[in-house]
Amino acid sequence: MEQKRQVFSVDLLERYAAKGRGVITCMAAGNDVIVLGTSKGWIIRHDFGVGDSYDIDLSAGRPGDQSIHRVFVDPGGSHCIATIVGPGGADTFYTHAKWTRPRLLSKLKGLIVNAVAWNRQLITEASTREVILGTDNGQLHEIAVDEKDKREKYIKFLFELKELPEAFTGLQMETANVINGTRYYVMAVTPTRLYSYTGIGSLESVFASYVDRTVHFTELPGDIANSELHFFINQRRAVYFAWLSGAGIYHGGLNFGAQHSSPDGDQNFVENKALLSYSRLGEGTEAVKPSSMAVSEFHFLLLIGNKVKVVNRISEQIVEELYFDQASDAASRGIIGLCSDASAGLFYAYDQNSIFQVSVNDEGRDMWKVYLDLKEYAAALANCRDALQKDQVYLVQAEAAFSAKDFLRAASFYAKINYVLSFEEISLKFISMGEQDALRTFLLRKLDNLAKDDTCQITMISTWITELYLDKINRVLLEDEGASEKGALEYQSIIKEFRAFLSDSKDVLDEATTMKLLKSYGRVDELVFFANLKEQHEIVVHHYIQQGESKKALQVLQKPNVPIDLQYKFAPDLIMLDAYETVESWMTTKDLNPRKLIPAMMRYSSEPHAKNETHEVIKYLEYSVHRLQNEDPGVHNLLLSLYAKQEDESSLLRFLQCKFGKGRSSGPEFFYDPKYALRLCLKEKRMRACVHIYSMMSMHEEAVALALQVDPELAMAEADKVEDDEELRKKLWLMVAKHVIEQEKGTKRENIRKAIAFLKETDGLLKIEDILPFFPDFALIDDFKEAICSSLEDYNEQIENLKQEMNDATHGADNIRNDISALAQRYAVIDRDEECGVCRKKILNVGRDYQMSWGYTSAGSMAPFYVFPCGHAFHAQCLITHVTGCTSQMQAEYILDLQKQLTLLSNEPRKDSSGGLSEEEPLTSMTPLEKIRSQLDDAIASECPFCGDLMIREISLPFILPEEADVAASWEIKPHNPGMQKSLSLPAY
């Protein structure tokens, strides 16, 4: 099996890094930049990012031997602070990556700077922002430098240790933006103590506040000369700290958002503190203190002698030891120290001449095992890289819970396992222990973890869970025979949980299998619940009807996704169960066909009802007919039959009188069957309704005959309805008159008087002679004297009117005959110079072109012509040409056809005629030639073409007709040859 690669590895980066400027005394790194301090007062800057290197001599102008004490580089590698120590004391310099000469910080003269805290959140290449310096005499100073100014902006004194003056050996700073400003977190260490400072405002105000309050610190026994403080930085934010103290490595998490108040009133931002004793690092009983330290995400790198021991921060176990390939001249002193580059994620070690790079290779790969061994399961899961590792964590948790008989918790963990144990093995574990509830929990959790495409397994597990729920319900019922309150609560809880499961799993459960299970366990309510979920509405409605819960059944049927056929199927049962609610439901349901509800309505109507009870079927039918305007004959017939069975005939008559189809272009005015209605009304003895139906069917004689049996006034009204058949109307009135005369019981004279009064009601339709046959033969004529005389006077008046009309007709015929005779003698006077309106030639003097043409009789040298009452005159040929050119094509063809016929007939031998009629010759004795000529005259000379409609219609015609396009084109003005044109320049004004 291939051995795993080590997490940490060492490589030689630079063998002679000091470049002959002495030996290396200190080193700092940031952003692939390494700055070295040497024993001869030089700082050497190696920029591995760009492959550049340069030296700066800080000892220039200083007497004696000078050595760099400490050097500090910001995380971006741009800013550097170095302290040089010599016989003349200590000086601190600042230099920038772009500067060639360092800047002496004169205010710090004589002070040895041991520690620097950079503001990682705000520092930039151009500005350091706030920087805290810790000195050898226990003082803290603040400094800020802008690169463009080439000097420090300020140096401020912040704080001094007075209770126990010690050198500050390590400093770290974090900032956080809050509502009212910036909060600073500062941590500093001395050889024996760790101090914490925090506050809002500026650094100066934060440290000034500690004049009146106690500084929060942690003191550990023992002493160490090289005390160090390190923050592990992740995405420019500190995650945890580590203090190399005399007692051990004191470390803990950092939570700068926490607001936990410490006993002394400070904000304590340290969590999960721990101390790693040095005794765990030695191979014997004697504790060995590291000379230097660096921190990674999960490990401490501790320099002990010439090797680095890598200690896991969580398990506190040594996981690796790192050795260095030193040169022979530097091996005697060994490795001097460690430093880290948080930006690049690298670590460095150095001796007098060389630099070694310590690289990290996936240090978190086995952290899940570390956390698992410590039983920190959440952290173990967070550090797992694949599903197999997670399975091992879940397995340990599950086995622990199972051993502790916490089966429900074990089930939850077992359900998350996918590879280590099979589904069957886990299920058998719970079955062997008889833990049905835990098994159900395991299946439920397993169901949540399955992929959606595992449909077969999901369905099988869901069905198994259903059966386990049903078994649980039965066990609860059996255990709670005494009906205790606790048992009732448990029963309600498991029912609620089971129904929730059915709701969630309705799409994956097999419908037939699940319903069979529910039936076999006798869970009717849950069966109905599941049927409702699966939209098996028929089962649900049937159940509610059996339980007599009509409202619930109707609520189900009212759902939008319920098939409308279920309404018709359950209508008979529902209307018998609760007629009012059922009809109200029908009236609110859209797209319901009343015809399909007729069986249910007939079943309801067949039952006896109280007189004052609202008939629900009639109410629904009236709603369908009047509101929904239903036209189904069956619906109308049913409503009519229910009306006919009522004692009060008014509703029936109103229904018969309603014309539901009135106003429509086609179709009947009513939709019930009149023959069925008549038969039903006769059966139920609704005579007035029968009269109406007879009348509607145009059976007026039967209507009047039946009306006479009910009410004579009704018979008169029916007789008066006939308007278009005078003979039938008279016949009907005679039927009424006969009935009236025969029914009178008074004296003879009184009967005659009533009969005469009846005649007046007919508005003259009946005369006395019409009703005389209805009287007995022995009736005296004297009793009808007035009526007979009145009738005779009417006849005499009618005779006189007819005579007058005959005289008027004779006079009119004579006038017409005289007008016809006068037409033949009409004439017009024209001037001898009168011109034709078309050709502009004289009417009475023309050439022979127009003589004896087209069947016209010429008079001397004159051609045929027309003269109109308006004074316009036209040659016959000119008029024909003008009219055919202006009228429609069909009319023009008709005129030309008449002209052709006239020409053909004129060539045949004929009698000489002057064109007129003698007084003895009738109008109808015209010859064919004369008839055609008369038709031609009507076609062209019915009106003057210049004064009549023909001229008015010419307004809409274009000036240039399509056939005249060639003529119009000949009038176009075309340009001359461009070369022949001359330009005419106009004078400028």
FINU-933520 format. One record per residue (C-alpha): x, y, z. Coordinates in steps of 0.02 Angstrom, whole numbers, plus 50000, padded with zeros to 5 digits. Example, Ala and Ser with C-alpha at 12.3 -4.5 7.8 and 13.67 -1.06 7.14 Angstrom:
// FINU-933520
506154977550390;506844994750357;
This chain:
// FINU-933520
500005000050000;500715016949953;501265027350101;500385043850121;501355059550081;501875069950232;500845085250272;502365096350299;503935095950193;505595105550203;506545112650054;508115123150049;507625140149981;509285149849988;510965143350049;511925159750065;510525172050093;511565184550194;512655188650042;514205190950151;513395204850254;513695195250415;512615181250482;510715180950489;510025187050656;508165188550617;506905186350477;505125191250430;504015186850280;502435192650194;501665190450020;503175180749949;504365193950018;505725189150144;506715202250240;508295196950333;509245206050468;511115202850484;512435204650618;513275218950522;511765230450520;511105226050347;509335221550296;509165210950140;507505210450047;507115195349936;505535197249829;505215179749763;503645185649676;504615196049550;506335187949575;507145203749643;508325206849790;509195222049865;510175226850023;510025241850138;511395246550261;510655253250423;512355254350511;512995268450403;513635282650511;513505272750673;515085268850774;515565251150825;514785234650778;512955235750734;511715221250729;509905220350672;508875215750827;507175212550747;506395215250576;504515215950538;503575215150370;501715218650341;500605204850263;500705213550094;502605214150092;502695233050061;503105240250233;504595235650340;505135240950517;506845236150584;507775239550748;509685240350749;510695238850910;512485244550939;513645252851065;512755269251039;511045262051083;509565256650978;508735264950828;507155260150733;506975262650545;505515261850425;505725257850242;504535255050097;504735242649954;504885257349833;506145267149937;508005265949916;508405274150083;507615270150253;506795282850368;507445284450546;506055285450674;506925297850788;505565298050920;505945279850957;507805282550981;508485271751119;506955260451120;507145242251067;505595236850969;505195218551003;503465217050924;502395225450791;500505223850762;499885228250586;498105233550546;497755219250423;496005225450379;496475243150326;498325242850278;498725246450095;500285247849990;500215266750004;499855268350189;500215258350346;498715265550437;498825262150624;500335251750678;500705247150861;502505244950918;502955235351078;504615239651160;505845231351275;505375242851421;503515238351420;502875252951316;501655253351170;501785266551033;500705270450882;501445275150714;500745278650540;501705281450378;501115286450204;502285281350063;502055297549967;502575308250116;504265299350134;504115301150322;503025295850467;501375304950493;501475303450682;502175293250826;501095292650982;501365285151152;499925273451196;500245263251353;501545257651479;501585242751598;501805249351774;501195235451888;502435222751818;503615231251696;504125218251569;504625218451387;503255216151257;503795201251153;502255198851043;500855209950975;499305206650868;497855218150818;496125215850739;494795228750694;492925227350664;491675240150600;490225243150719;488775255350715;489635269250813;491405267550744;492845255450737;493175242750874;494975238050907;495555221450980;497365221151037;498265206251113;500035207951185;501195195851276;502655197251393;503705182751459;502375179251593;500745187651544;499495189251401;498595206151396;496945210051305;496385227551256;494785232451167;493735247851138;492855258951011;493605274750939;495445277950904;496895267950972;497385282651079;495655283751158;495565264851181;497195263951279;496805280251371;495255271751442;496375259251533;497015272951647;495395271251746;495095252651726;496045236651747;496895228451600;496265210951568;497705198651570;498105180351591;499645175551691;500465158551678;501855151551789;503605149751724;504645161051618;505265160451440;506455172551358;505775170551183;503905172451219;502945173751054;501135177651004;500395171550840;498705173350754;498135161050622;497415171550481;496065165450364;495435177750232;496225192450324;495345188250486;496125180150640;495375163250684;496375157750835;497905163150936;499385153951011;500565160451148;502255152451173;502315154551362;503385147551503;502055134951554;501615128751380;500715133951223;499185143651276;497925144351133;496085147251096;494815153050968;494485171350927;492735178050906;492775196650879;490895197550861;490565190251034;489925201551171;490305191151325;490675201951475;492165196951577;492175199351766;493235214951753;492075222951626;493195220151472;492565212451312;493285194851312;493455188751133;494395172651173;493465155951167;493895137751201;495545141451288;496775127251314;498575124551369;499745112351282;501025107051410;502835105551357;502905088751443;501985081351293;503395086651180;504865078451267;505395060651244;505865058751427;505205065951587;506035082751564;505005096051477;505845104551330;505355122351286;505325127151102;506445141251045;505215147250912;503465143650848;502335145350695;500495140950676;499485133350534;497625129650525;497715113650628;499525112450687;500895120450791;502645120550716;503835120550865;505705123050843;506605111950967;508465110750940;508835108050757;507155100450712;505355105950704;504025095650789;502305096950710;500965095450845;499125093650803;498225107850889;496645097550917;497345080850975;498945088351049;499925074050971;501575075350878;501175070350700;502805074150610;504605079550639;505525090350513;507405090450488;508495102950395;509985100750279;511155113450358;512865118350299;514305112450408;514795129850464;513025133650527;512625116750602;513475120950766;512255134750809;510755126150730;509115133450670;508865150950740;506995153650717;505365151450622;504235163850534;502665162650428;501935170850273;500055171250302;499685178150128;500625164350038;500235150550163;502085146150186;503275144250333;505125147750342;506565142450452;508285150450452;510025147950521;511545159350508;511665158050318;510205148450244;508325149750223;507235134250223;505455133750158;504155123050248;502685118950133;500975112450184;500115098750087;498265096850131;498455097250319;496595094750348;496455078150259;496475067550418;495675080050535;494015070850528;494865056150612;495595067450745;493905074850786;493095057750778;494325050750905;493885065351018;492035061950988;491805079250916;490625072950782;490055089450710;491845095050680;492265077950610;490845079150483;491365096850436;493105090350392;492555074950295;493075075050112;491925061450042;490375051250081;491375036350144;492195046750280;490505053650331;489815036050339;491165031250464;490725046150573;488875041950566;489255023750603;490215028050761;488795039350818;487485026150777;488425012150865;488655022951019;486805027251027;486305009150992;487425002951133;486635015751249;484915009051195;484465026051124;483705017550973;482785032450900;484385042650895;485335027850826;484025026150689;484315044050634;486185041050616;485995024050532;484855032150402;486285043350346;487445028750308;487565024350123;489085012950102;489765005850264;488204995850309;486824989550196;485004994150215;484554976150259;485874974750396;485254990350483;483434985150469;483814968050544;484674976350691;483054985050743;481954970250700;483024958750808;482824970950953;480944972550924;481094991350904;479704995050782;479695013650821;481555015050791;481365005150630;480015017050573;481125031850616;482565024050519;481465021350366;480795039050374;482535046550384;483155034850248;481735040550139;482285058650159;484045054150104;483595044449948;483765052349777;482155056449685;482545044549542;482565029349659;480695027749635;480575009049662;481515009449828;480555024849884;478885016249850;479395000349942;480045009650094;478515021050098;477355005950094;478334997750236;478205013950337;476325014150307;476144996750377;477235001250528;476135016350562;474565005650554;475364992950670;475825006950790;474045013550790;473354996350830;474604994050971;474145010751046;472295006151040;472624989251121;473734996651257;472465010251297;470914999951331;470575010351485;470495025951377;471745035751481;472125053751439;473935049651402;473425035851282;472195047251194;473535060451169;474735047351101;473395040750984;472995058150918;474855061650896;475195045750796;473635048650688;474205066350651;475955060250610;475275046350499;474165058150402;475615070150377;476625055650308;475225050850189;475125068850129;477005069550097;477075052450014;475455052449914;476405053649749;477575038949785;476395026749871;475555013849762;473715018349768;472965000849760;474194993349886;473985007550010;472085007050004;472124988250027;473224990350181;472075003650254;470554992650225;471374977350301;471764987150460;470004994550466;470605012550457;469115019850366;469485037950411;471265036450349;470635027550193;469505042350155;470925054350195;472095045450075;470745044149941;470515062749955;472385065249934;472395054249779;470865063349713;469805047549723;468305058549754;467035044949720;467615035049873;467615050649981;465875056149930;465175038649949;465875037750126;465115054350176;463425049550105;463445033350204;463845043450359;462425055550322;463635070150306;462905078150152;463775094950176;465495086850175;465035076750021;464455092549932;466055101649982;467065088049898;465995089049741;466235107949737;468115106249715;468695112149544;469625096149500;468145084549536;467365077049378;465635083849344;464975066249316;465075063049504;463785076749529;462555067049421;463005050349499;462695055449679;461295067949646;459865055649689;460625051149858;461115068849903;459435076749862;458525063949968;459775066850108;459715085850110;458715093749969;459045111850019;460955110350029;461005099749871;460015112149768;461045126649835;462605117249783;461895114049609;461495132449589;463285137449629;464095124249518;464605129849344;464355119449186;463055108349268;461815100749145;460065100749224;459475087349103;460635074549184;459905078849354;458125074749300;458145056949373;458665063849543;457355077649535;455975065549485;456435054149630;456305068749749;454675074849671;453865057849690;453985059449879;452545068149972;452865085950028;451935097850145;450875111350065;451885125750137;453565117250102;454695125149972;454855113149829;456755112749803;456645104749630;455475118349568;456675131249638;458135123649543;457135121549382;456555139649390;458385144749414;458895134349263;457505140949152;457525159349200;459325162549255;460295149949153;459075151149006;459095132448985;458215126848826;458125108148857;456345101748824;456515088748962;456885102149091;455405112849034;454245097749031;454745092749208;454465110249275;452765110949186;452265094149260;452705100049435;451715116149409;450225105949347;450195095849508;450045111449615;448315116849671;448655134849625;448575136449436;449395153749430;451195147449422;450725135649280;449865149549181;451345161349205;452535147849144;451445144248990;451345162748949;453245165148956;454015165448783;455805159948822;456335160048640;455555176648593;456685188548500;457795175148425;458065174348238;457625155948232;456895143048347;455275141248444;454585153348572;454405139448700;455365123348732;454135111748815;453105098948716;451375106848692;450525090048660;451265083148821;450765099048911;448975097948845;448825079748892;449515083149067;448395098149097;446865088649040;447335074549159;447585086549303;446005096449251;446935112949228;445635119849104;446285137549090;447995130649049;447195119248919;446345134348839;448015143148828;448865128048751;447455125848622;447635144048575;449515142648564;449325127548449;448145138048338;446705126548384;445575141448414;443925132348396;444415119748530;445085133848639;443465143648629;442395128148653;443365123448812;443405141548872;441505142448860;441455128448988;442565138249106;442195156749082;441305165648935;442425180648959;443935169348929;443075162648771;442805180448706;444635184648738;445175168948644;444005172948498;444695190448488;446505184048471;446185178848289;446585193748179;447215187548012;445735175847973;444135186047972;443045171147930;443745160648075;443585175348193;441775177348147;441485158848170;442245159348345;441185174248393;439635165048329;440105150548445;440195162648589;438565171048536;437655154548524;438285149748696;437785166548770;436025165948694;435735147948745;436325150848923;435195165848958;433815161749083;432835178349089;431265184048996;431235184048807;431335202948791;432775203448916;433705189648823;433515199148660;434175214948742;435715205748806;435995198148634;435935215548556;437205221548686;438335206748642;438285212148459;439055228948510;440525219848593;440985211848426;441395228948351;440275226048202;440955208848162;439235200748190;437595207448126;435845204148189;435545192448046;437035181848103;436275178148272;434435177048225;434565158348188;435065155548370;433385162148433;431835151248440;430675151148290;429245158648390;430235174548433;429295190348374;430115201548244;429565216848340;430865212948472;432245215048340;431535230548257;432905242648309;434315230748270;433595226248099;433325244548052;435095248748104;435775234447999;434755239947847;435415257747862;437195251047863;436885240947705;436115256247618;437635266847661;438805253447593;437825252847428;437965271847405;439845271047437;440055257547304;439085267947177;440215283047208;441785272447186;441125265547018;440775283246952;442535288747002;443305273846911;442315277646750;442865296046751;444685291046774;444625279146625;443955293046512;445365304646565;446685291546526;445945288346352;445975307046312;447805308446369;448315294146255;447505302546106;448375319146145;450105310946153;450075307645966;449855326345928;451335333146030;452605344645941;454075356145980;454685372045894;456545373545857;457555387245778;458275384145606;460015387845675;459825375845823;461395365245845;461625347445898;462235346446079;463575333546033;464245337045858;463805355745862;463105354745683;461415361945637;459955350745672;458965355445513;460395355845386;461535340745379;462365329745248;461725313345192;462705303645323;461265304445444;459825302245321;458755286645317;459795277645449;459335265745587;457505264345540;457045282645565;455925291445438;456795306645363;455935322945321;456715330045166;458575333145191;458435332345381;459105317845482;458175310245635;458395320645793;457755322345972;457145338146058;456955338546248;455825350046348;457365358446422;457815365046246;459295353546208;459235344946038;460275330445973;460445320545814;459835302845843;461545295545799;462465308345906;461325305046055;461595286046040;463485288446031;463495300146182;462375289446291;463285273046256;464935281546297;464315287846466;463215273646528;463685256446594;464345242846478;462775232246497;461625246846454;462735251646307;462665233946238;460755234246257;460615250746160;461755244646021;460755228446007;459145238245987;459975249245857;460545233745760;458795226245763;458045242645708;459255243445559;458825225745505;456955228745514;457075245345423;457795236745270;456245225945254;454725231945148;453545241745260;452055252745255;452295271245243;451925278345410;452105295445484;452535287645651;450875292645730;449275283645772;447555287345701;446135290145820;445375273345772;447015263345784;447295255845957;448945257746053;449265239046054;449245237745863;451075243645846;452215234845721;453835226045781;454835240445706;453845253045806;454035242945966;455935242245949;455995260645907;454955264246064;456145253846170;457645263046096;456805279746132;456555274346314;458375268946327;459205284746258;457905298546269;457015295546435;457915311246499;459075324546430;460885318346444;461445336046490;460125339346622;459745322146695;460555308846805;461805304246670;462675321146687;462665319846877;463515302646870;464875309646757;465525320046905;466355304546977;467235299946813;469065305246785;469455318746660;470575306846563;469805289846533;470905274246525;470645272646337;471255290746317;472945287446400;473865287846233;473115304646190;473605311646359;475375304946341;475575314046177;475385330546270;476875327346385;478275340146377;479895330446356;481595338446395;482795342346253;484515334546236;485535340346389;486985344846276;485885356946180;485245366046335;485945382846377;486155389246552;485505406346591;486385414946734;485335426646836;486085442546902;486395443247089;485465456247185;
